[in-house]
Amino acid sequence: MFATIDFSHMAPEQLAQIPAGVPPLGVVPNLVNPPTVGYNIVIAGSILMAIMLTVVAMRFYVVFRLKKKMGGDDWTVVAGVIGSCYYFAVLCLAVTKAKFGTHMYNLSVAHMRRKEVALLIWYNQVGLHV
């Protein structure tokens, strides 16, 4: 089936030349300057975050001006905004530091073994399952 490779004895220079994934037939991995759609994700997320924060600000303006107190639904909105801001911050870091939005065959094994990449993948998954 699949052959396993022991990367523990390889030098970092060797690991930098091995793609982290298998490219499709006819595609050559680009480990130097790979194309990415990560910044499109950040742009779309920024626009949606701005819309969300505007709507939430209008909601709390009405809550504090008319109702004068916060209800359970308002606290739920606060929790949702905090979670959304956390996830967006992790996403921005993941795109800039861990190269999210890039095909695995365009990333090296050395890149994927970096500590910050592992942490960002973990924080990304924690944000999805909380």
Backbone as a ProteinNet text record, in pm:
[ID]
protein_1_A
[PRIMARY]
MFATIDFSHMAPEQLAQIPAGVPPLGVVPNLVNPPTVGYNIVIAGSILMAIMLTVVAMRFYVVFRLKKKMGGDDWTVVAGVIGSCYYFAVLCLAVTKAKFGTHMYNLSVAHMRRKEVALLIWYNQVGLHV
[TERTIARY]
82.8	0	87.9	98.8	176.9	306.3	415.1	543.3	556.5	602	623.2	768.8	790.5	924.9	957.8	1074.1	1119.7	1192	1126.6	1183.4	1276.9	1281.2	1356.4	1506.8	1559.6	1704.2	1745.2	1649.9	1680.8	1718	1805.7	1846.8	1736.4	1727	1624.7	1631.7	1752.7	1765.6	1698.3	1706.7	1639.9	1488.3	1443	1299	1236.8	1316.6	1266.3	1244.8	1299.6	1286	1178.5	1114.7	1013.5	875.3	786	649.7	573.4	486.4	408	292.1	254.7	145.8	182.9	101.4	124.8	48.9	119.9	50	-30.2	-131.6	-203.6	-111.4	-152.8	-72.5	-50.2	73.2	106.5	134.9	123.1	147.6	282.8	363.5	495.3	485.5	528.4	521.8	606.8	555.3	626.7	653.8	769.8	802	865	900.6	969	869.6	778.6	679.8	544.3	477.8	355.3	237.6	147	25	-65.3	-140.1	-228.2	-357.2	-463.8	-589.6	-616.6	-516.2	-531.1	-569.5	-510.2	-541.6	-683.1	-738.4	-879.9	-968.9	-929.4	-1003.6	-999.6	-883	-869.5	-951.8	-951	-1028.8	-1178.4	-1226.6	-1368.9	-1404.4	-1317.8	-1342.8	-1343.5	-1256.6	-1252.3	-1381.1	-1430.4	-1555.6	-1670.6	-1677.2	-1785.2	-1773.4	-1651.5	-1632.9	-1679.5	-1649.7	-1693.2	-1846.1	-1910.2	-2057	-2112.4	-2055.5	-2102.7	-2087.9	-1970.3	-1948.3	-2038.9	-2069.6	-2162.3	-2302.3	-2348.8	-2483.9	-2491	-2387	-2386.6	-2382.3	-2305.9	-2302.5	-2439.5	-2508.6	-2644.2	-2737.8	-2723.8	-2809.3	-2787.5	-2662.8	-2637.8	-2668.6	-2664.5	-2710.4	-2858.8	-2935.8	-3080.1	-3102.2	-3027.5	-3044.3	-3018.9	-2913	-2878.5	-2963.2	-3014.5	-3096.1	-3242.7	-3296.8	-3439.5	-3468.1	-3404.5	-3433.6	-3364.4	-3251.5	-3171.7	-3110.5	-3131.8	-3066.4	-3049.7	-2950.6	-2921.3	-2995.7	-3050.8	-3118	-3027.6	-3081.2	-3005.1	-2961	-3048.6	-3012.1	-2895.6	-2887	-2776.3	-2643.2	-2646	-2525	-2481.2	-2578.2	-2545	-2475.9	-2522.3	-2458.6	-2315.6	-2294.8	-2159.9	-2068.7	-2117.1	-2036.7	-2005.5	-2103.1	-2080.9	-1979.7	-1983.8	-1887.9	-1746.8	-1733.9	-1602.1	-1547.4	-1630.5	-1587.3	-1550.5	-1628.1	-1598.9	-1468.5	-1445.5	-1321	-1200.4	-1214.7	-1107	-1075.9	-1178.7	-1157.6	-1096.7	-1140.6	-1085.9	-939.2	-903.4	-763	-675.3	-723	-647.4	-636.2	-743.9	-742	-639.1	-635.1	-537.2	-394.3	-369.2	-236.2	-205.1	-304.8	-283.4	-250	-313.9	-285.5	-146	-108.1	20.5	138.1	120.6	231.8	236.8	120.5	118.4	82.9	60.1	29.6	-99.2	-203.3	-333.7	-380.1	-448.9	-493.9	-399.3	-295.7	-198.3	-211.2	-201.7	-209.6	-96.7	-125.1	-24.4	97.6	77.6	192.8	281.3	238.6	321.9	386.8	370.1	434.1	534.2	642.9	745.2	716	777.6	765.5	827	936.2	998.8	902	826.5	728.1	620.9	569.8	461.6	507.4	636	688.3	719.5	705.2	732.4	630.7	673.6	587.3	468.3	492.3	383.2	275.2	311.9	212.8	125.8	188.4	112.3	19.3	67.5	-17.3	-135.2	-111.4	-220.9	-323.5	-278.4	-374	-456.3	-392.8	-464.7	-564.4	-521.1	-611.3	-727.1	-700.1	-804.9	-908.6	-864.7	-957.6	-1032.3	-966.2	-1033.6	-1144.2	-1115.8	-1217.4	-1338.4	-1320.2	-1432.1	-1518.1	-1459.7	-1531	-1572.4	-1557	-1599.2	-1742.9
-118.5	0	125.7	191.1	313.3	286.3	339.4	327.1	440.8	409.4	512.9	556.3	682.6	739.2	791.9	758.6	809	941.1	1052.1	1184.8	1227.3	1150.4	1194	1202.2	1123.9	1125.5	1217.3	1281.6	1366.7	1507.8	1570.5	1708.9	1804.2	1921.4	2018.8	2057	2057.1	2090.3	1985.1	1859.4	1752	1762.5	1790.8	1801.1	1917.3	2020.9	2136.3	2105.2	1995.2	1957.6	1851.1	1802.5	1696.8	1758.4	1740.8	1793.6	1720.5	1792.8	1734	1650.6	1667.3	1590.5	1543.1	1454.8	1400.2	1485.9	1542.3	1625.7	1539.8	1598	1524.5	1495	1401.8	1366.9	1489.7	1510.2	1620.7	1751.9	1757.3	1880.6	1869.2	1972.2	1975.8	2061.7	2009.7	2089.3	2215.6	2323.7	2451.6	2483.2	2443.5	2463.5	2599.2	2674.1	2802.1	2916.7	2934.1	3042	2987.7	2909.4	2842.8	2939.6	2913.1	2994.3	2964	3062.8	3046.8	3124.9	3077	3151.1	3200.9	3187	3225.1	3370.6	3459	3600.4	3634.4	3556.8	3574.1	3540.5	3439.4	3401.8	3516.3	3577.7	3688.2	3808.8	3838	3951.7	3928.5	3810.2	3779.5	3782.3	3725.9	3727.7	3868.2	3954.5	4093.7	4166.9	4146.4	4211.1	4161.3	4030.2	3973.8	4013.6	4023.8	4070.2	4214.8	4298.2	4438.3	4447	4366.9	4365.8	4317.7	4208.6	4154.8	4256.7	4319.6	4416	4537.7	4578.4	4690.3	4653.9	4536.3	4493	4475	4416.9	4397.9	4533	4627.6	4761.8	4827.6	4812.9	4870	4800.7	4669.9	4596.4	4645.9	4660.5	4702.9	4850.7	4929.9	5068	5069.5	4987.4	4978.8	4919.8	4817.6	4753.7	4854.2	4931.7	5023.7	5150.5	5190.6	5312.9	5287.7	5173.9	5148	5054	4939.3	4840.1	4871.9	4935.4	4976	4859.1	4735.5	4622.1	4509	4423	4312.9	4187.4	4116.4	3989.9	3872.8	3752.8	3632.5	3625.7	3671	3669.7	3763.1	3873.2	3967.2	3906.6	3833.2	3767.6	3657.6	3594.6	3494.4	3559.3	3677.1	3750.7	3788.5	3831.1	3865.8	3743.6	3626.7	3504.1	3471.2	3488.6	3462.1	3556.8	3682.6	3780.8	3748.3	3711.9	3675.9	3553.9	3452.7	3333.5	3363.6	3447.7	3483.9	3561.2	3652.6	3730.8	3640.5	3546.5	3450.1	3369.9	3314.5	3229.5	3309.1	3433.5	3515.7	3548.8	3576.7	3605.6	3483.1	3365.2	3241.8	3218.3	3244.2	3226.7	3319.7	3445.2	3539.3	3494.1	3448.6	3396.9	3271.3	3185.7	3061.5	3089	3187.9	3220.9	3281	3369.2	3436.7	3351.8	3276.6	3200.4	3055.1	2989.5	2846.3	2819	2924.9	2913.6	2835.8	2858.3	2800.4	2857.1	2777.8	2819.8	2776	2699.7	2648.8	2496.9	2439.9	2294.7	2228.3	2112.2	2039.9	2003	1973.4	1935	2054.8	2174.3	2293.2	2338.7	2260.7	2288.5	2177.5	2211.6	2110.9	2042.4	1927.4	1855.6	1940.2	2010.2	2097.1	2204.9	2262.3	2364.7	2306.8	2189.3	2128.9	2082.3	2061.4	2016.2	2132	2255.2	2370.5	2376.2	2420	2426.1	2519.6	2635.1	2731.9	2679	2598.8	2539.8	2442	2357.2	2261.2	2332.7	2439.3	2513.6	2579.8	2638.5	2703.9	2603.3	2487.1	2383.2	2341	2325.4	2285.6	2393.6	2520.9	2629.4	2642.4	2619	2623.6	2515.8	2395.4	2286	2306	2362.6	2390.9	2492.6	2593.7	2694.8	2636.7	2532	2470	2383.4	2329.5	2231.6	2281.5	2408.4	2461.2	2505.1
0	0	0	116.5	124.6	198.4	146.4	214.3	314.2	433	533	528.8	551	546.9	685.8	735.6	864.4	840.9	878.6	856.8	969.9	1078.7	1196.5	1172.5	1081.2	1057.4	941.2	878.1	762.5	806.7	733.2	759.6	715.8	778.2	738.8	591.3	533.6	391.9	304.7	347	273	286.8	409	433	355.3	331.2	256.8	109	61.4	-79.7	-103.6	3.2	-9.8	5	-93.7	-80.5	29.5	99.4	208.5	156.2	31.8	-27.5	-166.7	-218.9	-352.5	-454.5	-552.8	-652.4	-750.5	-813.2	-916.8	-1035.5	-1117.9	-1235.4	-1322.7	-1363.7	-1452	-1381.7	-1249.7	-1174.5	-1105.2	-1120.3	-1057.3	-931.4	-814.9	-692.3	-701.4	-646.5	-642.8	-495.8	-446.2	-305.3	-277.3	-382.1	-364	-344.3	-438.4	-431	-477	-391.2	-435.2	-446.4	-541.3	-549.8	-430.5	-387.6	-272.3	-291.6	-230.1	-226.7	-84.4	2.2	142	162.3	83.2	102.4	56.2	-35.6	-71.9	47.1	123.6	243.8	344.6	361.4	456.6	410.7	282	230.1	251.7	214.7	234.4	382.7	466.2	610.3	667.5	617.9	665.8	632.2	511.4	471	557.9	578.5	659.5	806.3	858.2	996.3	1010.9	912.9	918.7	918.1	833.3	830.1	963.9	1016.9	1144.2	1257	1267.1	1374.8	1361.4	1238.3	1217.4	1264.9	1227.8	1268.1	1419.5	1479.1	1624.3	1695.8	1644.3	1704.6	1697.9	1584.6	1574.3	1672.5	1687.7	1781.5	1924	1965.2	2102.2	2124.1	2020	2031.5	2069.3	1999.4	2029.1	2167.6	2204.2	2335.4	2446.8	2437.3	2545.1	2544.1	2428	2419.7	2450.8	2405	2423.4	2540	2543.9	2646.7	2778.6	2772.1	2888.1	2965.9	2921.1	2986	2885.6	2914.7	2823.3	2868.1	2770.1	2796.6	2760.8	2773.2	2742.6	2597.4	2507.5	2365.7	2335.9	2409	2388.5	2434.2	2545.2	2592.8	2495.9	2432	2331.4	2211.7	2173.2	2063.8	2102.5	2226.3	2272.9	2262.6	2305.6	2296.1	2150.1	2061.6	1919.8	1857.9	1896.3	1843.7	1891.8	2019.1	2072.1	1997.4	1978	1905.4	1761.1	1696.4	1556.9	1545.4	1636.9	1634.8	1661.6	1755.7	1782.8	1657.3	1595.2	1478.4	1362.7	1343.9	1236.2	1261.8	1386.9	1419.6	1392.7	1432.3	1406	1255.8	1183.2	1038.1	972.6	1014	957.5	986.2	1107.8	1140.5	1059.6	1042.4	968.3	822.2	763.9	623.4	610.4	701.5	688.1	735.8	843.5	901	853.2	844.9	812.8	667.4	590.7	447.5	419.9	504	473.6	340.9	263.7	131.7	21.8	57.8	-37.9	-43.1	-162	-175.2	-97.8	-39.5	39.4	-44.3	-172.1	-254.3	-287.7	-254.4	-272.2	-141.5	-36.2	92.1	121.3	185.1	214.4	348	365.3	492.7	604.4	575.6	676.2	722.6	630.5	667.5	758.4	724.6	802.1	939.1	958.1	1087.8	1181.8	1135.5	1222.4	1335.4	1451.8	1569.7	1549.8	1490	1473.6	1379.7	1281.4	1191	1268.5	1350.1	1429.7	1527.2	1591.3	1685.1	1615	1498.8	1427.1	1376.9	1333.7	1293.5	1414.3	1530	1650.5	1692.6	1696	1734.7	1636.2	1508.6	1407.2	1436.2	1468.2	1495.6	1626	1726.9	1854.3	1831.9	1749.1	1719.9	1649.7	1571.4	1500.6	1591.8	1698.4	1779	1916.1	1943.6	2073.6	2065
[MASK]
++++++++++++++++++++++++++++++++++++++++++++++++++++++++++++++++++++++++++++++++++++++++++++++++++++++++++++++++++++++++++++++++++

